[in-house]
Amino acid sequence: MKRMSLFIFCLVSLFFLKTALADELANVNGTSITTEEFMKNMAQVPPQEKSQYSSPEGKKRVLNFLVERELLSQEAKKTGLDKDPVYLEEVEQAKKQILVNLIAQKIGQEKINEEEIHSYFNKNIKDFQLVRASHILVKTEEEALKVKKELSAGGNFEELAKKYSIDPGSAQKKGDLGFFNRKQMVQPFADLAFSLKPNEMGGPVKTQFGYHLIKVMEVKNPKFEELTQENKRTIQTGIMNNEIEKLKSKGKVKINEEALKKLN
């Protein structure tokens, strides 16, 4: 008897819940705007902005937006804009994007988990290395080679950085750049820095800033437990990109390079 009462209670609760969600908040020329539609729109508001719409006045603004949207939508249909080629093309593009978002969510739920993140990290641990290095930045290759000659003759890297480097941020620190990852530096600089061992010097290497001589002081391999949220997001993106590459390899994709080159 108690089980039956509980069952009836659940049915009644579900009925009232659905009824509450179906409550009409406004009616626009016979079209209802329900609590459910209102809540769906509220769910799309960024968390940092939700407080603006939690008051009675804020909720009225949201409802007024829905009313105005419905009025404009109805007016557009009256004028035949729902058959306009531009509208139809926009709808097709929106459908495609929604499908992309849904499959991305599905792949994320199936493929991106703690085990996969850990596995990706172990296979790509070099991407998460941190290097502490100093550099001497000069304008020309000739200057760089001159400084390099002084270093080869026993010159002190830190003192020469203070003397010659045109990087105002690091020169006063004797060239010390602190710890950084690959993405924090321009590629030619990062490629060289991450190829050096502790206490090893290299260069000159050219970037848009000038010519660099680099000395690595320390290389740090972070543990999985030390990964930041940004690191984990990078891994999640990497896993997703791997899944996309698998789809490319299975599919028949042809790129017209000549046509691509002709595009302005």
N, C-alpha and C positions, 0 to 999 in steps of 0.2 A: 504494500500500500504506500509506504514511504517512497519507494523507488518510482512508482507511478506518479505520485505528487511532484517529485523532483523533475520527472520527465515533462509533466504538464507545465511546471514552473519555467523550465528552460524554453519550451515552445512559446509560452506567453512572453517571456523576456525577449526572445528573438523577434517575435511579432512586433513588440513595441519598439525594438531597436530599428527594425526596417521601416516602421512607420515614422519614427523620428527622423531617419535619414531621408525619407520621402516627403517630409513636411515642406509645403510650398512657402518660400520666403518672399517671392514676388511672382507676378504674372505679366508677361509682355505680349499683348495681342494674342492671348490664348496659349502661349508657351510658358511652362512653369520653370522657375529657377528654384531648385530644391536645396535643402540643407546639405545633401550629399555633394551636389555640384559646388556649393559654397566651400565645404570642407576640403574638397579636392584642390580648389584654387588656393586656399589658405596653406595647404601642405607644400605648395610650390614657392611660397614666400621664403626668402633666405632667413636663416635663424636669427641673424643680427637685426633683421627688420620686423620680426614678428611682433615685438612689443608695441610697434606703431599701430597695429591693427587689433590689439587685444581689448581695447576700450570699446564701449558702445558706439562712439563716434567713428572709431577705426573700422569696426565691422560694417557700419553704414557705408563707409567709403568703398569697401570691398564689394558690397552688394550693389552699390550704385554703378561701379565699374562693370559688373556682370549684366546689369540692366542695359547700360549703354552699349555694351558689346552685342547683346541680343538684338537691340534696336537696329544697330548698324548692319548686323548680319542679315536681318530680315529685309532691310532696305536694299542691300546689295543684291539679294536674290530677286527682289521685285524688278530691279533694273537689268537683270540677266547676267550679272557679273559672275554668277556661279557656272556659267557656260563659256566664259571668256578663256581663250587659250593660255593667257598668262596665269590665270587662277588655276586652271587644270594642271599646268606644268608645275606650279608651286605645290599643289596637292601631291603630285607624284614624287617630288623631291622630299616633301615632308614625310610621306609614307616610307620612302627608302631610309631616311634618317632614323625614323622610329624603329624600323626593323633592325638597323645597325645597332642602335642602342640596346634593343632587346637581346640580340644575339651576343653582344658584348657582355651583358649582364649574365647570360646563360653560361658563356665560357668562363667568366669570372667565378661564378658559383661552383662550376665543375672542376676547374683547373687551378684556380688561385687559392691555395690553402697553405697552412703552415709548413707542411711537408714539401710542397713544391717550391715555396719561397726559400726554404733551407737548401734544397737541392740546387736551385738556381744560384744561390749565394756561393755554394761550394765550387760550382763549375766556373763561376765568373769572379772569383775572389779578388783578382787583380784590379777589377773595376772599382773596388771599394778600398783600395790601398790609400793611405795618406802618406805624403812625403813632406818632410821639413827641409827646405832648401834656402840657400842664399843666392843672389845673382848680382852681377855687375852689368848694368845697362849703359851702352854707349850708342852714339848716333851712326857711326860708320864701321864697316868691316875692318878698315885699316886701324882704327882706334882699338877695336876688339882684339886684333892680332897683337898689337903693341902691349896691351894689358896682359894678354895670355903669355907673351914672352917674359914679362916681369914675374908672372906666377911660376913659370917653368924655372926661372932663375932663383926661386926660393921666396918670392914675395908673399906677404900675408894676404889671403883672400879678403878677410874682413876689413883690413886697413885700406886695401886698394879699392874696395867697394865704396868705402867712405870718401875716398879721394876722387874716384873717377865716375861713379854711377850717377846717371841723370834721373834716376827714379827717386823723386823726393820722398816717397812713402817709406822706402826701405834703406836708402843711402845712410840716413842717420842711425839706422839700426845695424849698420855694417853689412847691409845687403840681406838681412834675415827677412824672409817672407812668411815665416811660421809654417804651420801644417796646411796643406791644401790637397784636394782631390783632383782628378784629371779634368773634370768639367769646369773647374774654377779658373783654369788657365787656357790660353789660346793653344791650339793643337801643336804647333811646332815646339813650343816651350814645354808643354806637357809630355810630348813624345820623348824628348831628351831627358827631362827630369826623372821620368819614371823608368828610364833605361839605366840610370846610374845607381851604383851601390853607395852605401854610407861612406862619407869622406872622399868620394870620387868627384872629380871635376870634369866638365864637358863644355863644348861650344867652340867657337861662337855659333849661335843659331839665330836666324833672322825671323823677326815677327814685324807686325805693323808698327811696333813701338821703337824698333831699332835692333841692335845686336846684343845678345845676351851671353854671358859666361855664367855657368851654373855650377854650384857646389851643393851636393846633397849631404845633409847631416844625419838624417834619420828616416827610416822607412817603417811604417806601422801597418800591420795587417789586423784590421779590427775583427773582433770575435762576433759571431752571429748575435750574441746577447747585447752587443754594443751598438747594433744598427739603429739608426735614427728612423723616425717615421718617414722622413724624406727618402732615406735609403730603401725602405720597404716599398714605398710608392714606385721608386725606380725599378725595383725588382718586379713588381706587379705589371708595370708597363712592359718590361722585358719579356715576361711570360706571355703577355697578350700578343706582343709582336712576333714571338716564336710561333704562336698558334696561327697568326695571319700568314706567316711565311709557309707554314704547312699547307694552308689552303691554296696559296699561290702555286706551290709545287704540285699539288693534285689537280689544279685547274688548268685550263688552256688559255694562257694570257699572252697576247701579242702586243708589242709596243711598236708603233710606227715612228721610228726615230726621225725620219726625214720630215714627216708632217709636223712633228714636235718642234723641229728646228725652225720651221717657217713661221711659227707663231710669234707675234710681236709681244 
